[in-house]
Amino acid sequence: MKKSLAVVAALVVVATAAGVSAASVQSDTKLRNCKLQLRIGDVLPFTGGLAAYGANLDRAVRLAVQMQNASLKRLKLSKKISVRLVASEDGQTQAAASVEAATKLVKANHVNVVIGEMASGATIPMAQSVTIPNHVVTISPTSSAPQITDINDNGYLWRVYPSDYLQGRVLAQAAVDAFGKGKTVNVGARNDAFGTALEQLFVAQYTKLGGKVGKDIKWNPDQTNFDTEAGQLTSGNPDGWVIIDFPETFQKFAPSLVRTGKWDASKTLMTEALRNADVLNSIGKPVDGLRGTAATSEGAPARAAFDALWKSTVKNAKPYTGFEGTAFDAANLAFLASVKACSAAPARMKSQLRAVSGPPGTKVTYKQMDKAVKLLLSGKDINYEGAWGPIDWDANGDPGSAVYEIWKYSGNAISTLKTITFANG
């Protein structure tokens, strides 16, 4: 599962993207004499329901680690401080596989931090069974289930992507805007932590806004045929549909919906997992006009620069989705927290994750990694502004702000129709 980056191109970009060159760093500031090796492992879906994303997120972690070590080398700190991605494991978008993968990383590879999984249904058991009891930091790039907020994690579980508590509100308002006030929608969701939680949040919020729910069904993501569920979901002449699913399952579900002769993609709302033109192109014309909601990093402090970095540096990857920044930021925040803690010990690192992710402190992006390290080793505060977003973790390890979009798939491409911003406080 390990894939190499275009090393030569990467080093050129890294050297120019650092923002503060080694030569420009002042030498008269007394730096703490930290010695640490940060060991990172990732558990990502190279196969399974979110396989369309996993390999690219792994590439993003690798890119972050490469840039961190390049910064340390420029600052002449690489003999004292280093970072390694010791292993990339396939969580398969499943609980059992993710638990097994995390166990290997913790017990055999002795990692300090696990980046993963993407799916909430894999992240939650992985954290509860392995990383939390073994006191290892976990940062999920994209897990969005609301129950993650309240898990008794003793500060070891964090996530970059916002809670679906917010997406439930966005999805409900999007349904009102798309189908009209008081209209009836049929709702279908995969029966897992992500699907059931978001389905409940949507239904509660949509009915609060005066909408009506006709059919409300769930399905086993592992089943091979969806004709029965498709028949149920398209019955009753609804004004529209809300479908909560992952790419692998929906690629099987869509033909069953088409066979009913009653389904209309242009009257359907989905979520971020299907915001992938490559996946939708594989299904073809039947999904033209599909819309959905997703958290987005459009307008994030370092998004445009990261997009350009990815394009110029990462070769032979899957089509860029925009979610890569979540894993990139997770790796950078773990590194910066360990530098601030002057230790890779998870118990010390977790105590500094909030501090490096938000105010107070000097704002820095990944392009200013030299400056960030220098400030931290000088005892100063930083505020990392990410490729995905400002992050600004709260006391529960959730991002403190979020931007959502209403997206549309048409003509083999995805466009943004509208954005909505949420901020804590």
C-alpha positions as CSV (number, residue, x, y, z in Angstrom):
1,M,0.0,0.0,0.0
2,K,3.0,2.3,0.2
3,K,3.4,4.6,-2.8
4,S,6.3,6.9,-3.4
5,L,6.1,10.5,-4.2
6,A,8.0,12.2,-7.0
7,V,10.9,12.8,-4.7
8,V,13.0,15.2,-6.8
9,A,10.0,17.3,-7.7
10,A,8.9,17.3,-4.1
11,L,12.1,18.5,-2.7
12,V,12.2,21.4,-5.1
13,V,8.7,22.4,-4.1
14,V,9.4,21.8,-0.4
15,A,12.5,24.1,-0.6
16,T,10.6,26.9,-2.2
17,A,7.4,26.5,-0.2
18,A,9.0,26.7,3.3
19,G,8.3,30.4,3.6
20,V,11.3,30.9,5.8
21,S,14.6,29.6,4.5
22,A,17.3,28.2,6.7
23,A,19.5,31.2,5.8
24,S,16.9,33.7,7.0
25,V,16.5,32.1,10.4
26,Q,18.0,34.2,13.2
27,S,20.7,32.3,15.2
28,D,20.7,34.5,18.3
29,T,17.5,33.0,19.8
30,K,18.1,30.3,22.4
31,L,16.2,27.2,21.3
32,R,15.2,24.3,23.6
33,N,17.4,21.3,23.1
34,C,14.7,18.8,22.1
35,K,15.4,15.2,21.0
36,L,12.5,13.2,19.6
37,Q,11.4,10.9,16.9
38,L,7.8,11.1,16.0
39,R,6.4,7.7,14.8
40,I,3.3,8.1,12.7
41,G,1.1,5.3,11.4
42,D,-2.0,5.6,9.2
43,V,-5.0,3.4,8.9
44,L,-6.8,4.4,5.7
45,P,-9.3,2.7,3.3
46,F,-7.2,1.5,0.4
47,T,-10.1,-0.9,-0.2
48,G,-13.8,-1.0,0.8
49,G,-16.5,1.7,0.7
50,L,-14.1,4.7,0.8
51,A,-11.3,3.3,-1.4
52,A,-11.8,6.2,-3.8
53,Y,-10.1,8.4,-1.2
54,G,-7.7,6.4,1.0
55,A,-4.7,6.2,-1.2
56,N,-4.6,9.9,-1.8
57,L,-4.9,10.6,1.9
58,D,-2.0,8.4,2.5
59,R,0.0,10.3,-0.1
60,A,-1.0,13.5,1.8
61,V,0.5,12.1,5.0
62,R,3.7,11.2,3.2
63,L,4.0,14.6,1.7
64,A,3.6,16.3,5.1
65,V,6.2,14.0,6.7
66,Q,8.6,14.7,3.8
67,M,8.2,18.4,4.2
68,Q,8.6,18.3,8.0
69,N,11.9,16.4,7.7
70,A,13.1,18.8,5.0
71,S,12.4,21.7,7.3
72,L,14.3,20.1,10.2
73,K,17.2,19.5,7.8
74,R,17.2,23.2,6.8
75,L,17.2,24.2,10.4
76,K,20.0,21.8,11.2
77,L,17.8,20.0,13.7
78,S,17.5,16.6,11.8
79,K,20.0,14.8,14.0
80,K,17.8,15.6,17.1
81,I,14.3,15.7,15.7
82,S,12.8,13.5,13.0
83,V,9.5,12.2,11.8
84,R,8.7,8.8,10.3
85,L,5.6,7.3,8.7
86,V,6.4,3.8,9.9
87,A,3.5,2.0,8.2
88,S,0.4,2.6,6.1
89,E,-2.3,0.0,6.8
90,D,-5.6,-0.8,5.0
91,G,-8.5,-0.2,7.3
92,Q,-10.8,-1.5,4.5
93,T,-13.5,1.0,5.6
94,Q,-14.4,-1.7,8.2
95,A,-14.3,-2.0,12.0
96,A,-12.6,-5.3,12.3
97,A,-9.9,-4.6,9.7
98,S,-9.2,-1.1,11.3
99,V,-8.9,-2.6,14.8
100,E,-6.4,-5.2,13.5
101,A,-4.5,-2.6,11.6
102,A,-4.3,-0.2,14.6
103,T,-3.2,-3.1,16.9
104,K,-0.3,-3.8,14.6
105,L,0.7,-0.1,14.5
106,V,0.5,0.2,18.3
107,K,1.9,-3.2,19.4
108,A,4.5,-3.9,16.6
109,N,5.3,-0.5,15.1
110,H,5.1,1.4,18.4
111,V,3.6,4.5,16.8
112,N,2.9,7.7,18.8
113,V,0.0,8.7,16.6
114,V,-2.5,7.0,14.3
115,I,-4.0,9.0,11.4
116,G,-7.3,7.4,10.4
117,E,-9.7,5.9,9.7
118,M,-12.0,7.8,7.4
119,A,-15.3,6.1,8.2
120,S,-16.8,6.7,11.6
121,G,-17.8,3.1,11.8
122,A,-14.2,2.1,11.7
123,T,-12.7,5.0,13.7
124,I,-14.9,4.5,16.7
125,P,-14.1,0.8,17.4
126,M,-10.5,1.3,16.5
127,A,-10.1,4.1,19.0
128,Q,-12.2,2.5,21.8
129,S,-10.5,-0.9,21.4
130,V,-6.9,0.0,20.6
131,T,-5.6,3.5,20.6
132,I,-7.4,5.0,23.6
133,P,-6.7,2.2,26.1
134,N,-3.1,2.1,24.8
135,H,-2.7,5.9,25.2
136,V,-1.9,6.6,21.6
137,V,-3.2,9.7,19.9
138,T,-5.7,9.2,17.0
139,I,-6.5,11.9,14.5
140,S,-9.2,11.0,12.0
141,P,-9.1,13.0,8.8
142,T,-12.8,12.7,7.9
143,S,-14.9,10.8,10.5
144,S,-18.0,12.8,11.1
145,A,-20.4,10.9,13.3
146,P,-21.7,13.1,16.2
147,Q,-21.0,10.4,18.8
148,I,-17.3,10.9,18.4
149,T,-17.6,14.2,20.3
150,D,-18.7,12.6,23.5
151,I,-16.5,9.5,23.5
152,N,-14.6,9.1,26.8
153,D,-11.2,9.4,25.2
154,N,-9.1,11.1,27.8
155,G,-7.9,13.5,25.1
156,Y,-6.5,10.9,22.7
157,L,-9.2,11.1,19.9
158,W,-9.3,14.1,17.5
159,R,-10.7,14.8,14.1
160,V,-10.2,17.3,11.3
161,Y,-13.5,17.0,9.6
162,P,-16.6,18.6,11.4
163,S,-19.4,16.7,13.1
164,D,-22.5,15.7,11.1
165,Y,-24.5,17.6,13.8
166,L,-23.8,20.6,11.5
167,Q,-24.3,18.6,8.2
168,G,-27.8,17.5,9.4
169,R,-28.8,21.2,9.5
170,V,-27.3,21.9,6.1
171,L,-28.8,18.9,4.5
172,A,-32.3,19.7,5.8
173,Q,-32.2,23.3,4.6
174,A,-30.9,22.1,1.3
175,A,-33.9,19.8,1.0
176,V,-36.3,22.7,1.7
177,D,-34.5,24.8,-0.9
178,A,-34.5,22.1,-3.5
179,F,-37.9,20.6,-3.1
180,G,-40.0,23.3,-1.4
181,K,-41.4,23.9,2.1
182,G,-43.6,21.1,3.5
183,K,-42.6,18.6,0.7
184,T,-42.3,14.9,1.2
185,V,-38.9,13.2,0.9
186,N,-38.0,9.6,1.0
187,V,-34.8,8.9,3.0
188,G,-32.3,6.0,2.7
189,A,-29.1,5.4,4.6
190,R,-26.4,2.8,5.0
191,N,-26.8,1.1,8.3
192,D,-23.6,2.1,10.1
193,A,-22.4,4.8,12.5
194,F,-22.2,7.5,9.8
195,G,-25.4,6.6,8.0
196,T,-27.8,6.1,10.9
197,A,-26.6,9.2,12.8
198,L,-26.8,11.5,9.9
199,E,-30.2,10.1,8.9
200,Q,-31.6,10.8,12.4
201,L,-30.2,14.3,12.4
202,F,-31.6,15.1,9.0
203,V,-35.1,13.7,9.8
204,A,-35.3,15.7,13.0
205,Q,-34.2,18.9,11.4
206,Y,-36.2,18.5,8.2
207,T,-39.5,17.9,10.1
208,K,-38.6,20.8,12.4
209,L,-38.5,22.9,9.2
210,G,-42.0,21.7,8.3
211,G,-41.0,18.9,5.9
212,K,-42.5,15.5,5.7
213,V,-40.7,12.1,5.5
214,G,-42.3,9.4,3.5
215,K,-40.2,6.2,3.4
216,D,-37.2,6.0,5.8
217,I,-35.1,2.9,5.1
218,K,-31.7,1.5,5.9
219,W,-29.6,-1.2,4.2
220,N,-26.6,-3.4,4.9
221,P,-23.7,-2.0,2.9
222,D,-22.3,-5.5,2.3
223,Q,-25.4,-6.9,0.6
224,T,-25.0,-7.8,-3.1
225,N,-28.5,-6.8,-4.4
226,F,-30.5,-3.6,-3.6
227,D,-33.6,-4.1,-5.8
228,T,-35.9,-4.5,-2.7
229,E,-34.5,-1.4,-1.0
230,A,-34.7,0.6,-4.3
231,G,-38.3,-0.4,-4.7
232,Q,-39.1,0.8,-1.2
233,L,-37.1,4.0,-1.6
234,T,-38.9,5.0,-4.8
235,S,-42.4,4.1,-3.6
236,G,-45.1,6.7,-2.6
237,N,-44.4,9.4,-5.2
238,P,-42.1,11.6,-3.0
239,D,-41.1,15.1,-4.0
240,G,-37.4,14.2,-3.6
241,W,-34.9,11.8,-2.0
242,V,-32.1,12.0,0.5
243,I,-29.6,9.2,0.2
244,I,-26.7,8.7,2.6
245,D,-24.1,6.2,1.3
246,F,-20.5,5.5,0.3
247,P,-19.2,5.2,-3.2
248,E,-18.7,1.4,-3.3
249,T,-22.3,0.7,-2.2
250,F,-23.9,3.4,-4.3
251,Q,-22.3,2.1,-7.4
252,K,-24.3,-1.1,-6.8
253,F,-27.4,0.7,-5.6
254,A,-27.8,3.2,-8.4
255,P,-28.6,0.6,-11.1
256,S,-31.3,-0.8,-8.9
257,L,-32.8,2.7,-8.5
258,V,-32.7,3.2,-12.3
259,R,-34.5,-0.1,-12.9
260,T,-37.5,1.1,-10.8
261,G,-38.2,3.7,-13.5
262,K,-39.3,6.1,-10.8
263,W,-36.0,7.6,-9.5
264,D,-34.7,11.0,-10.6
265,A,-31.1,11.9,-9.7
266,S,-31.9,15.6,-10.2
267,K,-34.4,15.3,-7.3
268,T,-31.8,13.6,-5.0
269,L,-29.5,15.0,-2.3
270,M,-26.5,13.0,-1.1
271,T,-23.4,13.8,1.1
272,E,-19.7,14.3,0.9
273,A,-18.8,10.6,0.2
274,L,-20.3,10.9,-3.3
275,R,-18.7,14.3,-4.0
276,N,-16.4,12.5,-6.4
277,A,-16.6,13.1,-10.1
278,D,-14.5,10.0,-10.9
279,V,-17.0,7.8,-9.0
280,L,-20.0,9.4,-10.5
281,N,-18.6,9.3,-14.0
282,S,-18.2,5.5,-13.6
283,I,-22.0,5.3,-13.0
284,G,-22.8,7.7,-15.9
285,K,-25.8,9.5,-17.2
286,P,-28.3,8.2,-14.7
287,V,-26.7,10.3,-11.9
288,D,-26.5,13.6,-13.9
289,G,-28.1,16.4,-11.9
290,L,-27.3,14.8,-8.5
291,R,-26.8,17.3,-5.7
292,G,-25.4,17.0,-2.2
293,T,-23.8,18.6,0.8
294,A,-20.2,18.4,2.1
295,A,-17.9,20.2,4.4
296,T,-15.3,22.0,2.2
297,S,-12.0,23.6,2.5
298,E,-12.7,26.2,-0.2
299,G,-11.4,29.5,1.0
300,A,-9.2,27.9,3.7
301,P,-6.0,29.7,4.5
302,A,-3.7,27.3,2.7
303,R,-6.1,25.5,0.4
304,A,-5.0,27.2,-2.9
305,A,-1.3,26.8,-2.1
306,F,-1.9,23.1,-1.2
307,D,-3.8,22.5,-4.4
308,A,-0.9,23.9,-6.4
309,L,1.6,21.9,-4.3
310,W,-0.3,18.6,-4.9
311,K,-0.5,19.2,-8.6
312,S,3.2,19.9,-9.0
313,T,4.5,17.3,-6.5
314,V,2.2,14.2,-6.3
315,K,2.3,12.1,-9.5
316,N,0.3,9.0,-10.6
317,A,-2.3,9.5,-7.8
318,K,-6.0,9.1,-8.0
319,P,-8.0,12.2,-9.2
320,Y,-7.6,15.0,-6.6
321,T,-10.8,15.3,-4.5
322,G,-10.0,18.2,-2.1
323,F,-10.3,15.9,1.0
324,E,-6.5,15.3,0.9
325,G,-5.9,18.4,3.1
326,T,-7.6,16.7,6.1
327,A,-4.8,14.0,6.4
328,F,-2.1,16.6,5.5
329,D,-3.2,18.8,8.3
330,A,-3.5,15.9,10.7
331,A,0.1,14.9,10.2
332,N,1.3,18.5,10.5
333,L,-0.6,19.2,13.7
334,A,0.8,16.0,15.2
335,F,4.3,17.1,14.3
336,L,3.9,20.6,15.6
337,A,2.3,19.4,18.9
338,S,5.3,17.1,19.5
339,V,7.7,19.9,18.8
340,K,5.8,22.2,21.2
341,A,5.8,19.4,23.8
342,C,9.5,18.7,23.1
343,S,8.4,15.0,23.1
344,A,6.8,12.4,20.9
345,A,5.2,10.8,23.9
346,P,1.4,10.7,23.2
347,A,0.5,11.9,26.7
348,R,2.6,15.0,26.2
349,M,1.7,15.5,22.5
350,K,-2.1,15.4,23.1
351,S,-1.8,18.2,25.7
352,Q,-0.4,20.5,23.0
353,L,-2.7,19.7,20.0
354,R,-5.2,22.4,20.8
355,A,-2.5,25.0,21.4
356,V,-0.9,24.6,18.0
357,S,-4.2,24.4,16.1
358,G,-5.7,27.8,17.1
359,P,-5.2,31.1,18.8
360,P,-3.4,32.7,20.5
361,G,-0.1,32.6,18.6
362,T,1.5,33.6,15.4
363,K,-0.4,32.4,12.4
364,V,1.5,29.9,10.2
365,T,0.7,27.7,7.3
366,Y,2.6,24.6,6.1
367,K,4.6,27.0,3.8
368,Q,6.1,28.5,7.0
369,M,7.1,25.2,8.7
370,D,10.7,26.5,9.4
371,K,9.2,29.6,11.2
372,A,6.7,27.4,13.1
373,V,9.4,25.1,14.4
374,K,11.7,28.0,15.3
375,L,8.9,29.7,17.3
376,L,7.9,26.6,19.1
377,L,11.5,25.8,20.1
378,S,11.8,29.4,21.3
379,G,8.8,28.9,23.7
380,K,6.4,30.9,21.5
381,D,2.9,30.0,20.5
382,I,1.7,29.3,17.0
383,N,-1.7,29.1,15.3
384,Y,-1.6,26.6,12.4
385,E,-3.8,27.6,9.5
386,G,-4.4,24.5,7.5
387,A,-4.9,23.3,4.0
388,W,-8.3,22.0,5.1
389,G,-9.2,24.9,7.4
390,P,-8.3,26.9,10.5
391,I,-8.9,23.7,12.6
392,D,-9.0,25.6,16.0
393,W,-9.8,22.4,17.9
394,D,-12.2,22.7,20.8
395,A,-12.1,20.9,24.1
396,N,-13.7,17.7,22.6
397,G,-11.2,17.5,19.8
398,D,-13.6,18.8,17.2
399,P,-12.7,21.6,14.7
400,G,-14.0,24.9,16.0
401,S,-15.3,26.1,12.6
402,A,-16.6,24.6,9.4
403,V,-17.7,25.6,5.9
404,Y,-20.3,23.5,4.0
405,E,-21.2,23.6,0.4
406,I,-24.1,22.5,-1.7
407,W,-22.6,20.7,-4.7
408,K,-24.0,19.5,-8.0
409,Y,-22.8,16.9,-10.5
410,S,-23.5,17.7,-14.1
411,G,-21.7,17.2,-17.4
412,N,-19.1,14.9,-15.8
413,A,-18.0,17.6,-13.3
414,I,-18.9,18.8,-9.9
415,S,-19.6,22.5,-9.1
416,T,-20.3,24.4,-5.9
417,L,-23.8,26.1,-5.8
418,K,-23.6,27.6,-2.4
419,T,-21.5,27.7,0.8
420,I,-22.6,28.0,4.5
421,T,-20.2,28.9,7.3
422,F,-20.4,27.8,11.0
423,A,-18.2,29.0,13.8
424,N,-18.1,28.1,17.5
425,G,-19.4,30.8,19.9
